[in-house]
Amino acid sequence: MRSPRVGVFGLLGAGNVGNDGSLEAVLGYLRAEHPEAVVDALCGGPEAVTARYGIPATRLHWYRGEYRTASRAGAVAAKGLGKLVDVVRTAAWARRHDVVIVPGTGVLETTLPLRPWGFPYSLFLLCATGRLVGTRVALVSVGAGTIGNRPTRTLTRWSTRLAAYRSYRDTMSRDAMRAMGVDTARDEVYEDLVFALPAPPASAPPGPPGPVCVGVMDFHGSNDERDRAEEIHRRYLDGTTRFVRALVEDGRPVRLVTGDELDRPVADAILDAVDSPLVTVAETASLADLMKEMSAADTVVATRYHNLVCALKTGTPTLALSYSAKSDTLMARMGLGAYCHPARETDADRLLEQFHELERRSAELRRTLAERNLDATRRVERQFAALTAALFPATDHAHPLREAP
């Protein structure tokens, strides 16, 4: 039999370590369970994906200035032409595959600023052309949210309907797609794919209070809060800076970590404002790097969703600076629902109160996280087993492919 041709699709290799961690989890699954598969990618950063993961990769957009604001007439025309060229490019790429996997991440949500003709349009092209050329598109353990912007909602709804396989990383995501008019009766909920990655053992030494890992983010609110973006960012940055300064005044070493290239200016701003040798910035190019930093900390305070996943997976007591219901849902599922703080209303005094309570319960919460991590790992294993049954029927005929209505 011919080896299956499998494509992976998304904003991969573009500087977001959470996206790349989801890709890494799927590639690990394919190499372990389907080593005969021929794998390549259509993604945001093809050079980075090829260099790091050793698979061929093609640029997601024909127009290289896709993510720059087009203000001149020439740039606007080039971007419009690129949208038309991408129809042909995406269809040709999809046609070369038996299966295309969209690995995890929040591809069906707008918790961060997002234009409809950006990634939502690209995902729609993939799902629509995949249906036309007979390629099965799988949205695997993805995140979703109810979308207010009408064009983005329409593109997202049709992308989801046209996919051949769908699963979600939490119940909230499935409920959101149902609320937007997608029949989710046969869609399953498993776990975020990052829980499939290995984690280093916790290495924080016993004894007096040790280092605190603070995950920061270039946070400006959601897609529906563009008019308040600068106010939200200023309040988040000011509150986080005050919190870090208070930790330093208590003699606690603070390690700042990021989850995207966009976050580095926020870390640098806090470093400059606090101006203490106790505050350092970690160089983290992957989720493995993030987990190493977090496993060495006594406690983690983090904003980005996949920073939270990494911290929880290492079993380190974690406080979420939550910018979305997905963070609250994750924390509750891992037994730390009481330790969420709204990122939009960052209050350093209240954050310190929650932090100290979290540390008082550290030993108890580490035991809770160990148990919840075992459950999360089992859910990811079930996801991969279901994916094999659905997308590789020659391997397992127990479950036929679930076609979307």
C-alpha positions as CSV (number, residue, x, y, z in Angstrom):
1,M,0.0,0.0,0.0
2,R,1.1,3.6,-0.7
3,S,2.4,5.5,2.3
4,P,-0.3,8.0,3.6
5,R,0.5,11.6,2.7
6,V,-0.2,13.8,5.7
7,G,0.0,17.6,5.9
8,V,0.0,19.8,9.0
9,F,-1.4,23.3,8.7
10,G,-1.4,26.5,10.8
11,L,0.5,29.4,12.2
12,L,3.5,27.2,12.9
13,G,7.1,28.2,13.1
14,A,6.0,31.9,13.4
15,G,7.4,32.7,16.9
16,N,4.6,31.3,19.1
17,V,5.9,28.4,21.1
18,G,2.5,27.1,22.1
19,N,1.6,26.6,18.4
20,D,4.9,24.9,17.8
21,G,4.4,22.7,20.9
22,S,1.0,21.4,19.4
23,L,2.8,20.6,16.2
24,E,5.5,18.8,18.0
25,A,2.9,16.7,19.8
26,V,1.3,15.7,16.5
27,L,4.6,14.9,14.9
28,G,5.5,12.7,17.8
29,Y,2.2,10.8,17.4
30,L,2.7,10.4,13.7
31,R,6.3,9.1,14.1
32,A,5.3,6.7,16.8
33,E,2.1,5.4,15.4
34,H,2.4,6.0,11.6
35,P,6.1,6.0,10.8
36,E,5.3,5.3,7.2
37,A,3.4,8.6,6.7
38,V,5.0,11.2,4.5
39,V,4.6,14.5,6.3
40,D,5.0,18.1,5.3
41,A,3.5,21.5,6.4
42,L,1.8,24.6,5.1
43,C,2.6,27.2,7.7
44,G,3.5,30.7,8.8
45,G,7.3,30.0,9.3
46,P,8.4,27.3,6.9
47,E,12.1,27.8,7.4
48,A,11.8,27.4,11.2
49,V,9.6,24.3,10.9
50,T,12.0,22.6,8.5
51,A,15.0,23.5,10.6
52,R,13.5,22.4,13.9
53,Y,11.4,19.4,12.9
54,G,13.0,18.1,9.7
55,I,9.9,18.2,7.5
56,P,9.4,20.0,4.2
57,A,7.3,23.2,4.6
58,T,5.6,25.7,2.4
59,R,4.8,29.3,3.2
60,L,1.1,29.8,4.2
61,H,0.7,33.0,2.2
62,W,1.9,33.9,-1.3
63,Y,2.2,37.6,-0.3
64,R,5.1,37.9,2.2
65,G,3.7,41.1,3.7
66,E,0.5,39.4,4.8
67,Y,1.0,40.4,8.5
68,R,2.0,44.0,7.9
69,T,-0.6,46.7,7.7
70,A,-1.2,47.7,4.1
71,S,-1.5,51.5,3.9
72,R,-0.3,52.3,0.3
73,A,-2.3,51.4,-2.8
74,G,0.4,49.0,-4.0
75,A,0.5,47.1,-0.8
76,V,-3.3,46.9,-0.6
77,A,-3.4,45.6,-4.2
78,A,-0.7,43.0,-3.5
79,K,-2.4,41.8,-0.4
80,G,-5.7,41.5,-2.4
81,L,-4.0,39.6,-5.2
82,G,-2.4,37.3,-2.6
83,K,-5.8,36.3,-1.3
84,L,-6.8,35.1,-4.8
85,V,-3.4,33.4,-5.4
86,D,-3.8,31.6,-2.1
87,V,-7.0,29.9,-3.3
88,V,-5.0,28.1,-6.0
89,R,-2.0,27.5,-3.8
90,T,-4.0,26.0,-0.9
91,A,-6.1,23.8,-3.2
92,A,-3.0,22.5,-5.0
93,W,-1.3,21.8,-1.7
94,A,-4.3,20.1,-0.1
95,R,-4.8,17.9,-3.2
96,R,-1.4,16.3,-2.7
97,H,-2.5,14.9,0.7
98,D,-4.7,12.2,2.0
99,V,-5.1,13.9,5.3
100,V,-4.4,17.4,6.6
101,I,-4.2,17.9,10.4
102,V,-4.7,21.3,12.1
103,P,-2.9,20.6,15.4
104,G,-4.6,22.1,18.4
105,T,-4.2,25.8,19.3
106,G,-7.1,28.4,19.4
107,V,-7.8,28.3,15.7
108,L,-11.6,28.8,16.2
109,E,-11.4,31.7,18.7
110,T,-10.8,35.5,18.8
111,T,-9.5,36.0,22.3
112,L,-6.7,38.0,20.8
113,P,-7.0,40.7,18.0
114,L,-7.6,38.9,14.6
115,R,-8.7,40.1,11.2
116,P,-11.2,37.9,9.3
117,W,-9.1,38.0,6.1
118,G,-6.0,36.7,8.0
119,F,-6.0,33.2,9.5
120,P,-9.8,32.6,9.5
121,Y,-9.8,33.1,5.7
122,S,-6.8,30.7,5.3
123,L,-8.5,28.0,7.4
124,F,-11.6,28.4,5.4
125,L,-9.7,27.9,2.2
126,L,-8.1,24.8,3.5
127,C,-11.4,23.2,4.7
128,A,-13.3,24.2,1.5
129,T,-10.7,23.1,-1.0
130,G,-10.1,20.0,1.0
131,R,-13.7,19.1,0.7
132,L,-13.6,19.9,-3.1
133,V,-10.5,17.8,-3.8
134,G,-11.3,14.9,-1.5
135,T,-8.7,15.6,1.2
136,R,-9.8,14.9,4.8
137,V,-9.1,17.9,7.0
138,A,-9.0,17.3,10.8
139,L,-9.3,19.9,13.5
140,V,-7.6,18.1,16.3
141,S,-8.1,19.2,20.0
142,V,-8.6,22.8,18.9
143,G,-9.8,25.7,21.0
144,A,-12.9,27.7,20.1
145,G,-14.9,30.6,21.4
146,T,-18.1,32.4,20.5
147,I,-17.2,35.1,17.9
148,G,-18.8,38.5,17.7
149,N,-17.4,39.8,14.4
150,R,-19.8,38.6,11.7
151,P,-17.3,37.9,8.8
152,T,-14.9,36.1,11.2
153,R,-17.8,34.1,12.6
154,T,-19.1,33.1,9.2
155,L,-15.7,32.0,8.0
156,T,-15.0,30.0,11.2
157,R,-18.5,28.4,11.2
158,W,-18.1,27.2,7.6
159,S,-14.5,26.0,8.2
160,T,-15.7,23.9,11.1
161,R,-18.7,22.5,9.1
162,L,-16.5,21.5,6.2
163,A,-13.8,19.7,8.2
164,A,-14.0,15.9,8.1
165,Y,-13.0,15.5,11.7
166,R,-13.3,17.7,14.7
167,S,-12.3,17.5,18.4
168,Y,-11.8,20.1,21.1
169,R,-9.5,20.7,24.0
170,D,-12.3,21.5,26.4
171,T,-16.1,21.4,26.7
172,M,-16.4,25.2,26.5
173,S,-14.9,25.1,22.9
174,R,-17.4,22.5,21.8
175,D,-20.3,24.5,23.3
176,A,-19.1,27.7,21.6
177,M,-19.2,26.0,18.2
178,R,-22.7,24.6,18.9
179,A,-23.9,28.1,19.8
180,M,-22.6,29.3,16.4
181,G,-24.6,26.8,14.5
182,V,-22.3,23.8,14.1
183,D,-23.7,20.3,14.7
184,T,-21.3,19.0,17.3
185,A,-23.3,15.9,18.3
186,R,-20.4,13.6,17.1
187,D,-17.5,15.8,18.1
188,E,-15.5,14.7,21.1
189,V,-13.6,16.6,23.8
190,Y,-10.1,15.4,24.8
191,E,-7.3,17.6,26.1
192,D,-4.8,20.2,24.9
193,L,-2.2,18.4,22.7
194,V,0.7,19.9,24.7
195,F,-0.1,17.4,27.5
196,A,1.4,14.8,25.2
197,L,4.8,16.3,25.5
198,P,7.3,15.1,28.1
199,A,7.9,17.3,31.1
200,P,11.0,17.5,33.3
201,P,10.5,16.6,37.0
202,A,9.9,19.4,39.4
203,S,13.3,20.5,40.6
204,A,12.6,23.4,43.0
205,P,14.8,22.8,46.1
206,P,13.2,22.4,49.5
207,G,13.9,25.1,52.1
208,P,13.3,28.8,52.2
209,P,11.1,30.5,49.5
210,G,12.7,30.2,46.1
211,P,12.4,31.6,42.6
212,V,9.1,32.7,41.1
213,C,8.5,32.2,37.3
214,V,6.3,35.0,35.8
215,G,5.0,34.5,32.3
216,V,4.3,37.8,30.6
217,M,2.3,38.6,27.4
218,D,1.9,41.4,25.0
219,F,-1.8,41.6,26.1
220,H,-4.1,44.3,24.6
221,G,-7.5,42.6,25.1
222,S,-9.6,40.6,22.7
223,N,-10.7,41.2,19.2
224,D,-13.8,43.0,20.4
225,E,-11.9,45.4,22.6
226,R,-9.7,47.2,20.0
227,D,-11.0,50.6,21.2
228,R,-9.7,49.9,24.7
229,A,-6.5,48.1,23.7
230,E,-3.9,50.6,25.0
231,E,-5.8,51.1,28.3
232,I,-6.0,47.3,28.9
233,H,-2.3,46.9,28.0
234,R,-1.2,49.7,30.4
235,R,-3.2,48.3,33.3
236,Y,-1.9,44.8,32.7
237,L,1.7,46.0,32.5
238,D,1.5,48.3,35.5
239,G,-0.1,45.7,37.7
240,T,2.3,43.0,36.7
241,T,5.3,45.3,37.2
242,R,4.0,46.2,40.7
243,F,3.6,42.6,41.5
244,V,7.2,41.7,40.4
245,R,8.6,44.7,42.4
246,A,6.8,43.4,45.5
247,L,8.3,39.9,45.1
248,V,11.8,41.5,44.8
249,E,11.3,43.5,47.9
250,D,10.6,40.2,49.7
251,G,13.9,38.9,48.4
252,R,12.4,36.5,45.8
253,P,14.3,35.9,42.6
254,V,11.9,36.4,39.6
255,R,12.4,34.7,36.2
256,L,10.4,36.4,33.4
257,V,9.4,34.1,30.6
258,T,7.5,34.7,27.3
259,G,5.4,32.5,24.9
260,D,5.7,34.5,21.7
261,E,8.3,36.8,20.1
262,L,5.8,39.6,20.6
263,D,6.1,39.3,24.4
264,R,9.8,40.3,24.7
265,P,9.2,44.1,24.9
266,V,6.8,43.5,27.9
267,A,9.5,41.5,29.7
268,D,12.1,44.2,28.9
269,A,9.8,46.9,30.2
270,I,9.3,45.1,33.5
271,L,13.1,44.5,33.8
272,D,13.8,48.2,33.3
273,A,11.1,49.3,35.7
274,V,12.1,47.1,38.6
275,D,15.9,47.3,37.9
276,S,17.1,44.6,40.3
277,P,19.6,41.8,39.8
278,L,16.9,39.5,41.2
279,V,14.9,39.9,38.0
280,T,16.1,38.1,34.9
281,V,14.6,37.2,31.5
282,A,14.8,33.6,30.3
283,E,15.6,32.7,26.7
284,T,12.8,30.2,25.8
285,A,12.6,29.0,22.2
286,S,10.3,26.0,22.8
287,L,7.8,24.6,25.3
288,A,10.6,22.3,26.5
289,D,12.6,25.4,27.5
290,L,9.5,26.9,29.2
291,M,8.9,23.7,31.2
292,K,12.5,23.6,32.3
293,E,12.2,27.1,33.7
294,M,8.9,26.4,35.4
295,S,9.9,23.1,36.9
296,A,12.8,24.9,38.7
297,A,10.4,27.5,40.2
298,D,8.6,27.3,43.5
299,T,5.6,29.0,42.0
300,V,4.4,30.2,38.5
301,V,2.3,33.2,37.7
302,A,1.5,33.3,34.0
303,T,-0.8,34.8,31.4
304,R,-0.5,33.1,28.0
305,Y,-2.6,29.9,27.8
306,H,0.2,27.6,26.8
307,N,2.4,29.1,29.5
308,L,-0.3,27.9,31.9
309,V,-0.4,24.5,30.3
310,C,3.4,24.1,30.7
311,A,3.4,25.2,34.3
312,L,0.5,22.9,35.2
313,K,2.1,20.0,33.3
314,T,5.3,20.3,35.4
315,G,3.2,20.1,38.5
316,T,4.3,23.5,39.8
317,P,1.6,25.5,41.7
318,T,0.3,28.1,39.3
319,L,-1.7,31.3,39.4
320,A,-3.3,32.4,36.2
321,L,-3.5,36.0,35.0
322,S,-6.5,35.1,33.0
323,Y,-7.4,36.9,29.8
324,S,-10.0,34.3,28.6
325,A,-12.5,31.8,29.8
326,K,-10.3,29.1,28.3
327,S,-7.7,29.8,31.1
328,D,-10.3,29.7,33.8
329,T,-11.6,26.4,32.4
330,L,-8.1,24.8,32.3
331,M,-7.3,25.9,35.8
332,A,-10.6,24.5,37.2
333,R,-10.0,21.2,35.4
334,M,-6.5,21.0,36.9
335,G,-7.8,21.7,40.4
336,L,-6.6,25.3,40.7
337,G,-9.8,27.2,39.8
338,A,-9.5,29.5,42.8
339,Y,-6.2,30.9,41.6
340,C,-7.3,32.9,38.6
341,H,-6.9,36.7,38.4
342,P,-8.3,38.9,35.6
343,A,-5.5,40.2,33.3
344,R,-7.7,43.1,32.3
345,E,-8.0,44.3,35.9
346,T,-4.5,43.3,37.2
347,D,-4.5,44.4,40.9
348,A,-1.0,43.8,42.4
349,D,-2.3,43.8,46.0
350,R,-5.0,41.2,45.3
351,L,-2.6,39.2,43.2
352,L,-0.2,39.1,46.1
353,E,-2.9,37.8,48.4
354,Q,-3.7,35.0,46.0
355,F,0.0,34.3,45.5
356,H,0.6,33.9,49.2
357,E,-2.4,31.6,49.6
358,L,-1.2,29.5,46.7
359,E,2.2,29.1,48.3
360,R,0.7,28.1,51.6
361,R,-1.1,25.2,49.9
362,S,1.9,24.3,47.7
363,A,2.4,20.7,48.9
364,E,-1.3,19.9,48.6
365,L,-1.6,21.4,45.2
366,R,1.5,19.6,43.8
367,R,-0.3,16.3,44.7
368,T,-3.5,17.5,43.0
369,L,-1.6,18.4,39.9
370,A,0.2,15.0,39.8
371,E,-3.2,13.3,39.7
372,R,-4.8,15.6,37.2
373,N,-1.8,15.3,34.9
374,L,-2.2,11.6,34.7
375,D,-5.8,12.1,33.7
376,A,-4.8,14.7,31.0
377,T,-2.2,12.4,29.5
378,R,-4.8,9.6,29.2
379,R,-7.2,11.9,27.4
380,V,-4.5,12.8,24.9
381,E,-3.8,9.2,24.3
382,R,-7.5,8.6,23.6
383,Q,-7.4,11.5,21.2
384,F,-4.6,10.0,19.2
385,A,-6.3,6.6,19.2
386,A,-9.5,8.2,17.9
387,L,-7.5,10.0,15.3
388,T,-5.9,6.8,14.0
389,A,-9.3,5.2,13.8
390,A,-10.8,8.1,11.9
391,L,-8.1,9.2,9.6
392,F,-6.0,6.0,9.0
393,P,-8.7,3.3,8.4
394,A,-6.2,0.9,6.9
395,T,-4.7,0.7,10.3
396,D,-7.8,0.4,12.4
397,H,-11.3,-0.2,10.9
398,A,-13.1,0.0,14.3
399,H,-14.5,3.5,13.7
400,P,-15.4,4.9,10.3
401,L,-14.5,8.4,9.4
402,R,-17.0,10.9,10.9
403,E,-18.0,13.2,8.1
404,A,-19.3,16.6,9.1
405,P,-22.8,17.4,8.0
